Amino acid sequence: MVTEQSPKPQVIRSSFCYNHGDCVEVERRGDVIAVRHSNADWRGYRVELLFTLDEWRAFVAGVNVGDFDPLLVDVEAPEAGHAHPAR
């Protein structure tokens, strides 16, 4: 009998995450999306926010249409010339 192994969870960071490591990491665990700070482990704590797939889809849709852009009004734009890498 052959049993399939679950794929190894993949932690995803934005391609716009800077090298100093202060990034948001996202990982799918079955029917849950876990979100955490990339440096949480070395700072001595690990806080994760867990979302259902429906909650995550709604959040991503809101990001895509600019619902959260007002939060960045006073924030400096990313470095000039930083383009999203081709996939």
PDB file of N, CA, C and O in Angstrom:
ATOM      1  N   MET A   1       0.843  -1.187   0.000  1.00  0.00           N
ATOM      2  CA  MET A   1       0.000   0.000   0.000  1.00  0.00           C
ATOM      3  C   MET A   1       0.884   1.245   0.000  1.00  0.00           C
ATOM      4  O   MET A   1       1.804   1.366   0.809  1.00  0.00           O
ATOM      5  N   VAL A   2       0.601   2.140  -0.891  1.00  0.00           N
ATOM      6  CA  VAL A   2       1.361   3.384  -0.991  1.00  0.00           C
ATOM      7  C   VAL A   2       0.548   4.494  -0.342  1.00  0.00           C
ATOM      8  O   VAL A   2      -0.635   4.668  -0.635  1.00  0.00           O
ATOM      9  N   THR A   3       1.191   5.230   0.532  1.00  0.00           N
ATOM     10  CA  THR A   3       0.510   6.360   1.166  1.00  0.00           C
ATOM     11  C   THR A   3       1.177   7.643   0.699  1.00  0.00           C
ATOM     12  O   THR A   3       2.400   7.722   0.586  1.00  0.00           O
ATOM     13  N   GLU A   4       0.368   8.624   0.437  1.00  0.00           N
ATOM     14  CA  GLU A   4       0.903   9.919   0.018  1.00  0.00           C
ATOM     15  C   GLU A   4       1.278  10.735   1.241  1.00  0.00           C
ATOM     16  O   GLU A   4       0.535  10.785   2.222  1.00  0.00           O
ATOM     17  N   GLN A   5       2.421  11.364   1.175  1.00  0.00           N
ATOM     18  CA  GLN A   5       2.827  12.246   2.252  1.00  0.00           C
ATOM     19  C   GLN A   5       2.290  13.637   1.971  1.00  0.00           C
ATOM     20  O   GLN A   5       2.208  14.074   0.824  1.00  0.00           O
ATOM     21  N   SER A   6       1.928  14.318   3.042  1.00  0.00           N
ATOM     22  CA  SER A   6       1.485  15.696   2.892  1.00  0.00           C
ATOM     23  C   SER A   6       2.654  16.536   2.401  1.00  0.00           C
ATOM     24  O   SER A   6       3.789  16.338   2.834  1.00  0.00           O
ATOM     25  N   PRO A   7       2.381  17.474   1.496  1.00  0.00           N
ATOM     26  CA  PRO A   7       3.483  18.338   1.051  1.00  0.00           C
ATOM     27  C   PRO A   7       4.023  19.146   2.223  1.00  0.00           C
ATOM     28  O   PRO A   7       3.284  19.528   3.130  1.00  0.00           O
ATOM     29  N   LYS A   8       5.323  19.396   2.181  1.00  0.00           N
ATOM     30  CA  LYS A   8       5.960  20.187   3.236  1.00  0.00           C
ATOM     31  C   LYS A   8       5.360  21.589   3.213  1.00  0.00           C
ATOM     32  O   LYS A   8       5.258  22.197   2.148  1.00  0.00           O
ATOM     33  N   PRO A   9       4.964  22.108   4.370  1.00  0.00           N
ATOM     34  CA  PRO A   9       4.417  23.467   4.399  1.00  0.00           C
ATOM     35  C   PRO A   9       5.430  24.457   3.828  1.00  0.00           C
ATOM     36  O   PRO A   9       6.631  24.348   4.074  1.00  0.00           O
ATOM     37  N   GLN A  10       4.933  25.407   3.077  1.00  0.00           N
ATOM     38  CA  GLN A  10       5.791  26.410   2.464  1.00  0.00           C
ATOM     39  C   GLN A  10       5.497  27.766   3.076  1.00  0.00           C
ATOM     40  O   GLN A  10       4.362  28.244   3.044  1.00  0.00           O
ATOM     41  N   VAL A  11       6.524  28.379   3.631  1.00  0.00           N
ATOM     42  CA  VAL A  11       6.401  29.718   4.173  1.00  0.00           C
ATOM     43  C   VAL A  11       6.685  30.687   3.032  1.00  0.00           C
ATOM     44  O   VAL A  11       7.694  30.567   2.337  1.00  0.00           O
ATOM     45  N   ILE A  12       5.784  31.647   2.850  1.00  0.00           N
ATOM     46  CA  ILE A  12       5.903  32.601   1.758  1.00  0.00           C
ATOM     47  C   ILE A  12       6.121  33.998   2.316  1.00  0.00           C
ATOM     48  O   ILE A  12       5.443  34.423   3.252  1.00  0.00           O
ATOM     49  N   ARG A  13       7.083  34.708   1.723  1.00  0.00           N
ATOM     50  CA  ARG A  13       7.323  36.121   2.016  1.00  0.00           C
ATOM     51  C   ARG A  13       7.122  36.905   0.724  1.00  0.00           C
ATOM     52  O   ARG A  13       7.331  36.380  -0.369  1.00  0.00           O
ATOM     53  N   SER A  14       6.728  38.125   0.854  1.00  0.00           N
ATOM     54  CA  SER A  14       6.589  38.982  -0.318  1.00  0.00           C
ATOM     55  C   SER A  14       7.936  39.158  -1.000  1.00  0.00           C
ATOM     56  O   SER A  14       8.975  39.214  -0.342  1.00  0.00           O
ATOM     57  N   SER A  15       7.908  39.244  -2.315  1.00  0.00           N
ATOM     58  CA  SER A  15       9.134  39.527  -3.053  1.00  0.00           C
ATOM     59  C   SER A  15       9.614  40.956  -2.796  1.00  0.00           C
ATOM     60  O   SER A  15      10.725  41.316  -3.186  1.00  0.00           O
ATOM     61  N   PHE A  16       8.785  41.768  -2.145  1.00  0.00           N
ATOM     62  CA  PHE A  16       9.153  43.132  -1.797  1.00  0.00           C
ATOM     63  C   PHE A  16       9.751  43.220  -0.392  1.00  0.00           C
ATOM     64  O   PHE A  16      10.057  44.316   0.078  1.00  0.00           O
ATOM     65  N   CYS A  17       9.919  42.107   0.269  1.00  0.00           N
ATOM     66  CA  CYS A  17      10.491  42.063   1.617  1.00  0.00           C
ATOM     67  C   CYS A  17      11.969  42.428   1.526  1.00  0.00           C
ATOM     68  O   CYS A  17      12.702  41.893   0.694  1.00  0.00           O
ATOM     69  N   TYR A  18      12.387  43.330   2.375  1.00  0.00           N
ATOM     70  CA  TYR A  18      13.777  43.776   2.341  1.00  0.00           C
ATOM     71  C   TYR A  18      14.689  42.772   3.038  1.00  0.00           C
ATOM     72  O   TYR A  18      14.220  41.945   3.820  1.00  0.00           O
ATOM     73  N   ASN A  19      15.982  42.839   2.759  1.00  0.00           N
ATOM     74  CA  ASN A  19      16.954  41.868   3.253  1.00  0.00           C
ATOM     75  C   ASN A  19      17.132  41.856   4.758  1.00  0.00           C
ATOM     76  O   ASN A  19      17.627  40.868   5.300  1.00  0.00           O
ATOM     77  N   HIS A  20      16.747  42.916   5.454  1.00  0.00           N
ATOM     78  CA  HIS A  20      16.971  42.941   6.897  1.00  0.00           C
ATOM     79  C   HIS A  20      16.029  42.000   7.641  1.00  0.00           C
ATOM     80  O   HIS A  20      16.185  41.820   8.848  1.00  0.00           O
ATOM     81  N   GLY A  21      15.080  41.408   6.977  1.00  0.00           N
ATOM     82  CA  GLY A  21      14.277  40.352   7.561  1.00  0.00           C
ATOM     83  C   GLY A  21      13.018  40.768   8.285  1.00  0.00           C
ATOM     84  O   GLY A  21      12.320  39.902   8.812  1.00  0.00           O
ATOM     85  N   ASP A  22      12.692  42.034   8.339  1.00  0.00           N
ATOM     86  CA  ASP A  22      11.441  42.442   8.974  1.00  0.00           C
ATOM     87  C   ASP A  22      10.313  42.247   7.975  1.00  0.00           C
ATOM     88  O   ASP A  22       9.904  43.183   7.287  1.00  0.00           O
ATOM     89  N   CYS A  23       9.821  41.027   7.907  1.00  0.00           N
ATOM     90  CA  CYS A  23       8.851  40.654   6.888  1.00  0.00           C
ATOM     91  C   CYS A  23       7.656  39.938   7.517  1.00  0.00           C
ATOM     92  O   CYS A  23       7.717  39.453   8.646  1.00  0.00           O
ATOM     93  N   VAL A  24       6.600  39.891   6.766  1.00  0.00           N
ATOM     94  CA  VAL A  24       5.441  39.087   7.135  1.00  0.00           C
ATOM     95  C   VAL A  24       5.598  37.754   6.424  1.00  0.00           C
ATOM     96  O   VAL A  24       5.882  37.714   5.227  1.00  0.00           O
ATOM     97  N   GLU A  25       5.413  36.658   7.160  1.00  0.00           N
ATOM     98  CA  GLU A  25       5.458  35.325   6.575  1.00  0.00           C
ATOM     99  C   GLU A  25       4.066  34.713   6.628  1.00  0.00           C
ATOM    100  O   GLU A  25       3.329  34.899   7.596  1.00  0.00           O
ATOM    101  N   VAL A  26       3.718  33.984   5.580  1.00  0.00           N
ATOM    102  CA  VAL A  26       2.405  33.368   5.472  1.00  0.00           C
ATOM    103  C   VAL A  26       2.600  31.894   5.137  1.00  0.00           C
ATOM    104  O   VAL A  26       3.438  31.539   4.308  1.00  0.00           O
ATOM    105  N   GLU A  27       1.818  31.048   5.789  1.00  0.00           N
ATOM    106  CA  GLU A  27       1.936  29.611   5.568  1.00  0.00           C
ATOM    107  C   GLU A  27       0.544  28.983   5.592  1.00  0.00           C
ATOM    108  O   GLU A  27      -0.263  29.275   6.474  1.00  0.00           O
ATOM    109  N   ARG A  28       0.273  28.126   4.623  1.00  0.00           N
ATOM    110  CA  ARG A  28      -1.002  27.400   4.623  1.00  0.00           C
ATOM    111  C   ARG A  28      -0.818  26.086   5.362  1.00  0.00           C
ATOM    112  O   ARG A  28       0.131  25.342   5.117  1.00  0.00           O
ATOM    113  N   ARG A  29      -1.741  25.817   6.267  1.00  0.00           N
ATOM    114  CA  ARG A  29      -1.758  24.567   7.036  1.00  0.00           C
ATOM    115  C   ARG A  29      -3.147  23.957   6.901  1.00  0.00           C
ATOM    116  O   ARG A  29      -4.029  24.203   7.724  1.00  0.00           O
ATOM    117  N   GLY A  30      -3.326  23.185   5.886  1.00  0.00           N
ATOM    118  CA  GLY A  30      -4.644  22.593   5.644  1.00  0.00           C
ATOM    119  C   GLY A  30      -5.640  23.670   5.275  1.00  0.00           C
ATOM    120  O   GLY A  30      -5.484  24.345   4.257  1.00  0.00           O
ATOM    121  N   ASP A  31      -6.661  23.834   6.095  1.00  0.00           N
ATOM    122  CA  ASP A  31      -7.703  24.833   5.844  1.00  0.00           C
ATOM    123  C   ASP A  31      -7.469  26.131   6.612  1.00  0.00           C
ATOM    124  O   ASP A  31      -8.393  26.923   6.799  1.00  0.00           O
ATOM    125  N   VAL A  32      -6.244  26.344   7.051  1.00  0.00           N
ATOM    126  CA  VAL A  32      -5.914  27.532   7.846  1.00  0.00           C
ATOM    127  C   VAL A  32      -4.714  28.241   7.229  1.00  0.00           C
ATOM    128  O   VAL A  32      -3.789  27.597   6.734  1.00  0.00           O
ATOM    129  N   ILE A  33      -4.735  29.564   7.262  1.00  0.00           N
ATOM    130  CA  ILE A  33      -3.590  30.379   6.861  1.00  0.00           C
ATOM    131  C   ILE A  33      -2.991  30.972   8.135  1.00  0.00           C
ATOM    132  O   ILE A  33      -3.683  31.642   8.902  1.00  0.00           O
ATOM    133  N   ALA A  34      -1.698  30.719   8.354  1.00  0.00           N
ATOM    134  CA  ALA A  34      -0.989  31.264   9.511  1.00  0.00           C
ATOM    135  C   ALA A  34      -0.133  32.445   9.049  1.00  0.00           C
ATOM    136  O   ALA A  34       0.566  32.357   8.040  1.00  0.00           O
ATOM    137  N   VAL A  35      -0.195  33.544   9.794  1.00  0.00           N
ATOM    138  CA  VAL A  35       0.569  34.749   9.481  1.00  0.00           C
ATOM    139  C   VAL A  35       1.409  35.101  10.699  1.00  0.00           C
ATOM    140  O   VAL A  35       0.917  35.075  11.828  1.00  0.00           O
ATOM    141  N   ARG A  36       2.686  35.432  10.469  1.00  0.00           N
ATOM    142  CA  ARG A  36       3.585  35.770  11.581  1.00  0.00           C
ATOM    143  C   ARG A  36       4.664  36.728  11.092  1.00  0.00           C
ATOM    144  O   ARG A  36       4.819  36.949   9.891  1.00  0.00           O
ATOM    145  N   HIS A  37       5.396  37.286  12.031  1.00  0.00           N
ATOM    146  CA  HIS A  37       6.549  38.138  11.741  1.00  0.00           C
ATOM    147  C   HIS A  37       7.754  37.230  11.520  1.00  0.00           C
ATOM    148  O   HIS A  37       7.943  36.259  12.253  1.00  0.00           O
ATOM    149  N   SER A  38       8.561  37.539  10.523  1.00  0.00           N
ATOM    150  CA  SER A  38       9.690  36.667  10.186  1.00  0.00           C
ATOM    151  C   SER A  38      10.741  36.575  11.281  1.00  0.00           C
ATOM    152  O   SER A  38      11.442  35.568  11.376  1.00  0.00           O
ATOM    153  N   ASN A  39      10.863  37.601  12.104  1.00  0.00           N
ATOM    154  CA  ASN A  39      11.877  37.589  13.162  1.00  0.00           C
ATOM    155  C   ASN A  39      11.327  37.160  14.517  1.00  0.00           C
ATOM    156  O   ASN A  39      12.005  37.310  15.533  1.00  0.00           O
ATOM    157  N   ALA A  40      10.132  36.639  14.545  1.00  0.00           N
ATOM    158  CA  ALA A  40       9.504  36.313  15.825  1.00  0.00           C
ATOM    159  C   ALA A  40      10.325  35.319  16.639  1.00  0.00           C
ATOM    160  O   ALA A  40      10.429  35.468  17.857  1.00  0.00           O
ATOM    161  N   ASP A  41      10.905  34.316  16.002  1.00  0.00           N
ATOM    162  CA  ASP A  41      11.627  33.286  16.752  1.00  0.00           C
ATOM    163  C   ASP A  41      12.864  33.833  17.456  1.00  0.00           C
ATOM    164  O   ASP A  41      13.101  33.522  18.623  1.00  0.00           O
ATOM    165  N   TRP A  42      13.658  34.650  16.754  1.00  0.00           N
ATOM    166  CA  TRP A  42      14.879  35.131  17.409  1.00  0.00           C
ATOM    167  C   TRP A  42      14.593  36.203  18.435  1.00  0.00           C
ATOM    168  O   TRP A  42      15.456  36.499  19.262  1.00  0.00           O
ATOM    169  N   ARG A  43      13.418  36.791  18.411  1.00  0.00           N
ATOM    170  CA  ARG A  43      13.068  37.786  19.420  1.00  0.00           C
ATOM    171  C   ARG A  43      12.498  37.125  20.674  1.00  0.00           C
ATOM    172  O   ARG A  43      12.154  37.815  21.634  1.00  0.00           O
ATOM    173  N   GLY A  44      12.396  35.817  20.674  1.00  0.00           N
ATOM    174  CA  GLY A  44      11.970  35.103  21.865  1.00  0.00           C
ATOM    175  C   GLY A  44      10.473  34.904  22.000  1.00  0.00           C
ATOM    176  O   GLY A  44      10.003  34.475  23.054  1.00  0.00           O
ATOM    177  N   TYR A  45       9.735  35.199  20.984  1.00  0.00           N
ATOM    178  CA  TYR A  45       8.301  34.949  21.030  1.00  0.00           C
ATOM    179  C   TYR A  45       7.831  34.515  19.653  1.00  0.00           C
ATOM    180  O   TYR A  45       8.488  34.768  18.643  1.00  0.00           O
ATOM    181  N   ARG A  46       6.710  33.871  19.634  1.00  0.00           N
ATOM    182  CA  ARG A  46       6.141  33.442  18.355  1.00  0.00           C
ATOM    183  C   ARG A  46       4.637  33.641  18.420  1.00  0.00           C
ATOM    184  O   ARG A  46       3.908  32.854  19.022  1.00  0.00           O
ATOM    185  N   VAL A  47       4.204  34.697  17.795  1.00  0.00           N
ATOM    186  CA  VAL A  47       2.782  35.004  17.743  1.00  0.00           C
ATOM    187  C   VAL A  47       2.319  34.787  16.311  1.00  0.00           C
ATOM    188  O   VAL A  47       2.913  35.309  15.368  1.00  0.00           O
ATOM    189  N   GLU A  48       1.273  34.026  16.162  1.00  0.00           N
ATOM    190  CA  GLU A  48       0.710  33.793  14.837  1.00  0.00           C
ATOM    191  C   GLU A  48      -0.761  34.171  14.846  1.00  0.00           C
ATOM    192  O   GLU A  48      -1.472  33.966  15.830  1.00  0.00           O
ATOM    193  N   LEU A  49      -1.193  34.719  13.740  1.00  0.00           N
ATOM    194  CA  LEU A  49      -2.618  34.952  13.524  1.00  0.00           C
ATOM    195  C   LEU A  49      -3.091  33.869  12.573  1.00  0.00           C
ATOM    196  O   LEU A  49      -2.443  33.602  11.561  1.00  0.00           O
ATOM    197  N   LEU A  50      -4.215  33.244  12.889  1.00  0.00           N
ATOM    198  CA  LEU A  50      -4.748  32.167  12.064  1.00  0.00           C
ATOM    199  C   LEU A  50      -6.048  32.615  11.420  1.00  0.00           C
ATOM    200  O   LEU A  50      -6.919  33.187  12.075  1.00  0.00           O
ATOM    201  N   PHE A  51      -6.166  32.340  10.110  1.00  0.00           N
ATOM    202  CA  PHE A  51      -7.341  32.736   9.355  1.00  0.00           C
ATOM    203  C   PHE A  51      -7.893  31.548   8.583  1.00  0.00           C
ATOM    204  O   PHE A  51      -7.140  30.682   8.136  1.00  0.00           O
ATOM    205  N   THR A  52      -9.209  31.511   8.429  1.00  0.00           N
ATOM    206  CA  THR A  52      -9.805  30.514   7.551  1.00  0.00           C
ATOM    207  C   THR A  52      -9.474  30.905   6.113  1.00  0.00           C
ATOM    208  O   THR A  52      -9.049  32.030   5.850  1.00  0.00           O
ATOM    209  N   LEU A  53      -9.669  29.978   5.193  1.00  0.00           N
ATOM    210  CA  LEU A  53      -9.413  30.286   3.788  1.00  0.00           C
ATOM    211  C   LEU A  53     -10.339  31.385   3.288  1.00  0.00           C
ATOM    212  O   LEU A  53      -9.913  32.237   2.508  1.00  0.00           O
ATOM    213  N   ASP A  54     -11.593  31.386   3.720  1.00  0.00           N
ATOM    214  CA  ASP A  54     -12.525  32.441   3.311  1.00  0.00           C
ATOM    215  C   ASP A  54     -12.083  33.807   3.840  1.00  0.00           C
ATOM    216  O   ASP A  54     -12.157  34.805   3.123  1.00  0.00           O
ATOM    217  N   GLU A  55     -11.626  33.851   5.088  1.00  0.00           N
ATOM    218  CA  GLU A  55     -11.130  35.118   5.640  1.00  0.00           C
ATOM    219  C   GLU A  55      -9.912  35.605   4.861  1.00  0.00           C
ATOM    220  O   GLU A  55      -9.792  36.793   4.561  1.00  0.00           O
ATOM    221  N   TRP A  56      -9.010  34.678   4.536  1.00  0.00           N
ATOM    222  CA  TRP A  56      -7.798  35.047   3.805  1.00  0.00           C
ATOM    223  C   TRP A  56      -8.144  35.544   2.402  1.00  0.00           C
ATOM    224  O   TRP A  56      -7.594  36.545   1.943  1.00  0.00           O
ATOM    225  N   ARG A  57      -9.049  34.850   1.724  1.00  0.00           N
ATOM    226  CA  ARG A  57      -9.463  35.288   0.384  1.00  0.00           C
ATOM    227  C   ARG A  57     -10.035  36.708   0.426  1.00  0.00           C
ATOM    228  O   ARG A  57      -9.725  37.532  -0.435  1.00  0.00           O
ATOM    229  N   ALA A  58     -10.862  36.985   1.423  1.00  0.00           N
ATOM    230  CA  ALA A  58     -11.455  38.324   1.550  1.00  0.00           C
ATOM    231  C   ALA A  58     -10.372  39.367   1.802  1.00  0.00           C
ATOM    232  O   ALA A  58     -10.428  40.460   1.238  1.00  0.00           O
ATOM    233  N   PHE A  59      -9.393  39.048   2.635  1.00  0.00           N
ATOM    234  CA  PHE A  59      -8.304  39.977   2.912  1.00  0.00           C
ATOM    235  C   PHE A  59      -7.487  40.259   1.650  1.00  0.00           C
ATOM    236  O   PHE A  59      -7.230  41.418   1.323  1.00  0.00           O
ATOM    237  N   VAL A  60      -7.082  39.214   0.949  1.00  0.00           N
ATOM    238  CA  VAL A  60      -6.277  39.378  -0.264  1.00  0.00           C
ATOM    239  C   VAL A  60      -7.055  40.166  -1.318  1.00  0.00           C
ATOM    240  O   VAL A  60      -6.478  41.007  -2.006  1.00  0.00           O
ATOM    241  N   ALA A  61      -8.339  39.907  -1.451  1.00  0.00           N
ATOM    242  CA  ALA A  61      -9.161  40.659  -2.402  1.00  0.00           C
ATOM    243  C   ALA A  61      -9.168  42.144  -2.026  1.00  0.00           C
ATOM    244  O   ALA A  61      -9.089  43.007  -2.900  1.00  0.00           O
ATOM    245  N   GLY A  62      -9.261  42.437  -0.734  1.00  0.00           N
ATOM    246  CA  GLY A  62      -9.224  43.828  -0.271  1.00  0.00           C
ATOM    247  C   GLY A  62      -7.899  44.494  -0.556  1.00  0.00           C
ATOM    248  O   GLY A  62      -7.863  45.665  -0.934  1.00  0.00           O
ATOM    249  N   VAL A  63      -6.794  43.761  -0.381  1.00  0.00           N
ATOM    250  CA  VAL A  63      -5.470  44.300  -0.708  1.00  0.00           C
ATOM    251  C   VAL A  63      -5.395  44.600  -2.198  1.00  0.00           C
ATOM    252  O   VAL A  63      -4.909  45.656  -2.602  1.00  0.00           O
ATOM    253  N   ASN A  64      -5.876  43.671  -3.006  1.00  0.00           N
ATOM    254  CA  ASN A  64      -5.792  43.824  -4.463  1.00  0.00           C
ATOM    255  C   ASN A  64      -6.573  45.019  -4.997  1.00  0.00           C
ATOM    256  O   ASN A  64      -6.197  45.585  -6.023  1.00  0.00           O
ATOM    257  N   VAL A  65      -7.645  45.413  -4.329  1.00  0.00           N
ATOM    258  CA  VAL A  65      -8.426  46.561  -4.811  1.00  0.00           C
ATOM    259  C   VAL A  65      -8.086  47.850  -4.073  1.00  0.00           C
ATOM    260  O   VAL A  65      -8.710  48.883  -4.319  1.00  0.00           O
ATOM    261  N   GLY A  66      -7.096  47.806  -3.163  1.00  0.00           N
ATOM    262  CA  GLY A  66      -6.628  49.024  -2.508  1.00  0.00           C
ATOM    263  C   GLY A  66      -7.346  49.404  -1.225  1.00  0.00           C
ATOM    264  O   GLY A  66      -7.185  50.526  -0.746  1.00  0.00           O
ATOM    265  N   ASP A  67      -8.137  48.497  -0.655  1.00  0.00           N
ATOM    266  CA  ASP A  67      -8.854  48.817   0.586  1.00  0.00           C
ATOM    267  C   ASP A  67      -7.935  49.275   1.713  1.00  0.00           C
ATOM    268  O   ASP A  67      -8.351  50.072   2.554  1.00  0.00           O
ATOM    269  N   PHE A  68      -6.705  48.794   1.749  1.00  0.00           N
ATOM    270  CA  PHE A  68      -5.801  49.091   2.860  1.00  0.00           C
ATOM    271  C   PHE A  68      -4.781  50.174   2.527  1.00  0.00           C
ATOM    272  O   PHE A  68      -3.943  50.508   3.365  1.00  0.00           O
ATOM    273  N   ASP A  69      -4.838  50.721   1.329  1.00  0.00           N
ATOM    274  CA  ASP A  69      -3.896  51.763   0.929  1.00  0.00           C
ATOM    275  C   ASP A  69      -3.902  52.976   1.861  1.00  0.00           C
ATOM    276  O   ASP A  69      -2.840  53.560   2.079  1.00  0.00           O
ATOM    277  N   PRO A  70      -5.048  53.385   2.423  1.00  0.00           N
ATOM    278  CA  PRO A  70      -5.021  54.534   3.329  1.00  0.00           C
ATOM    279  C   PRO A  70      -4.098  54.343   4.539  1.00  0.00           C
ATOM    280  O   PRO A  70      -3.679  55.325   5.152  1.00  0.00           O
ATOM    281  N   LEU A  71      -3.781  53.105   4.884  1.00  0.00           N
ATOM    282  CA  LEU A  71      -2.873  52.864   6.005  1.00  0.00           C
ATOM    283  C   LEU A  71      -1.447  53.293   5.688  1.00  0.00           C
ATOM    284  O   LEU A  71      -0.632  53.449   6.598  1.00  0.00           O
ATOM    285  N   LEU A  72      -1.138  53.486   4.412  1.00  0.00           N
ATOM    286  CA  LEU A  72       0.224  53.817   3.987  1.00  0.00           C
ATOM    287  C   LEU A  72       0.393  55.273   3.571  1.00  0.00           C
ATOM    288  O   LEU A  72       1.398  55.624   2.952  1.00  0.00           O
ATOM    289  N   VAL A  73      -0.558  56.111   3.895  1.00  0.00           N
ATOM    290  CA  VAL A  73      -0.534  57.506   3.458  1.00  0.00           C
ATOM    291  C   VAL A  73       0.750  58.218   3.881  1.00  0.00           C
ATOM    292  O   VAL A  73       1.315  58.960   3.079  1.00  0.00           O
ATOM    293  N   ASP A  74       1.222  58.025   5.088  1.00  0.00           N
ATOM    294  CA  ASP A  74       2.397  58.729   5.589  1.00  0.00           C
ATOM    295  C   ASP A  74       3.666  57.891   5.509  1.00  0.00           C
ATOM    296  O   ASP A  74       4.666  58.231   6.142  1.00  0.00           O
ATOM    297  N   VAL A  75       3.645  56.811   4.750  1.00  0.00           N
ATOM    298  CA  VAL A  75       4.788  55.904   4.664  1.00  0.00           C
ATOM    299  C   VAL A  75       5.524  56.142   3.356  1.00  0.00           C
ATOM    300  O   VAL A  75       4.914  56.310   2.300  1.00  0.00           O
ATOM    301  N   GLU A  76       6.853  56.152   3.450  1.00  0.00           N
ATOM    302  CA  GLU A  76       7.683  56.345   2.269  1.00  0.00           C
ATOM    303  C   GLU A  76       7.523  55.148   1.324  1.00  0.00           C
ATOM    304  O   GLU A  76       7.412  54.007   1.770  1.00  0.00           O
ATOM    305  N   ALA A  77       7.514  55.416   0.043  1.00  0.00           N
ATOM    306  CA  ALA A  77       7.383  54.361  -0.967  1.00  0.00           C
ATOM    307  C   ALA A  77       8.638  53.495  -0.984  1.00  0.00           C
ATOM    308  O   ALA A  77       9.700  53.948  -0.559  1.00  0.00           O
ATOM    309  N   PRO A  78       8.534  52.246  -1.470  1.00  0.00           N
ATOM    310  CA  PRO A  78       9.723  51.384  -1.606  1.00  0.00           C
ATOM    311  C   PRO A  78      10.766  52.043  -2.485  1.00  0.00           C
ATOM    312  O   PRO A  78      10.477  52.986  -3.221  1.00  0.00           O
ATOM    313  N   GLU A  79      11.985  51.531  -2.397  1.00  0.00           N
ATOM    314  CA  GLU A  79      13.102  52.072  -3.168  1.00  0.00           C
ATOM    315  C   GLU A  79      12.736  52.173  -4.645  1.00  0.00           C
ATOM    316  O   GLU A  79      12.076  51.294  -5.200  1.00  0.00           O
ATOM    317  N   ALA A  80      13.170  53.244  -5.256  1.00  0.00           N
ATOM    318  CA  ALA A  80      12.923  53.415  -6.692  1.00  0.00           C
ATOM    319  C   ALA A  80      13.591  52.288  -7.449  1.00  0.00           C
ATOM    320  O   ALA A  80      14.699  51.866  -7.117  1.00  0.00           O
ATOM    321  N   GLY A  81      12.918  51.816  -8.453  1.00  0.00           N
ATOM    322  CA  GLY A  81      13.485  50.762  -9.278  1.00  0.00           C
ATOM    323  C   GLY A  81      13.222  49.360  -8.772  1.00  0.00           C
ATOM    324  O   GLY A  81      13.579  48.393  -9.445  1.00  0.00           O
ATOM    325  N   HIS A  82      12.607  49.217  -7.607  1.00  0.00           N
ATOM    326  CA  HIS A  82      12.299  47.878  -7.118  1.00  0.00           C
ATOM    327  C   HIS A  82      11.047  47.397  -7.813  1.00  0.00           C
ATOM    328  O   HIS A  82       9.944  47.861  -7.525  1.00  0.00           O
ATOM    329  N   ALA A  83      11.219  46.490  -8.707  1.00  0.00           N
ATOM    330  CA  ALA A  83      10.094  45.944  -9.451  1.00  0.00           C
ATOM    331  C   ALA A  83       9.831  44.521  -8.999  1.00  0.00           C
ATOM    332  O   ALA A  83      10.736  43.817  -8.551  1.00  0.00           O
ATOM    333  N   HIS A  84       8.605  44.115  -9.119  1.00  0.00           N
ATOM    334  CA  HIS A  84       8.261  42.747  -8.781  1.00  0.00           C
ATOM    335  C   HIS A  84       8.962  41.813  -9.751  1.00  0.00           C
ATOM    336  O   HIS A  84       8.883  42.015 -10.963  1.00  0.00           O
ATOM    337  N   PRO A  85       9.654  40.786  -9.240  1.00  0.00           N
ATOM    338  CA  PRO A  85      10.361  39.894 -10.143  1.00  0.00           C
ATOM    339  C   PRO A  85       9.402  39.100 -11.020  1.00  0.00           C
ATOM    340  O   PRO A  85       8.272  38.817 -10.620  1.00  0.00           O
ATOM    341  N   ALA A  86       9.849  38.750 -12.197  1.00  0.00           N
ATOM    342  CA  ALA A  86       9.028  37.918 -13.090  1.00  0.00           C
ATOM    343  C   ALA A  86       8.874  36.545 -12.471  1.00  0.00           C
ATOM    344  O   ALA A  86       9.805  36.019 -11.861  1.00  0.00           O
ATOM    345  N   ARG A  87       7.736  35.987 -12.626  1.00  0.00           N
ATOM    346  CA  ARG A  87       7.493  34.648 -12.070  1.00  0.00           C
ATOM    347  C   ARG A  87       7.712  33.602 -13.123  1.00  0.00           C
ATOM    348  O   ARG A  87       7.557  32.411 -12.852  1.00  0.00           O
TER     349      ARG A  87
END
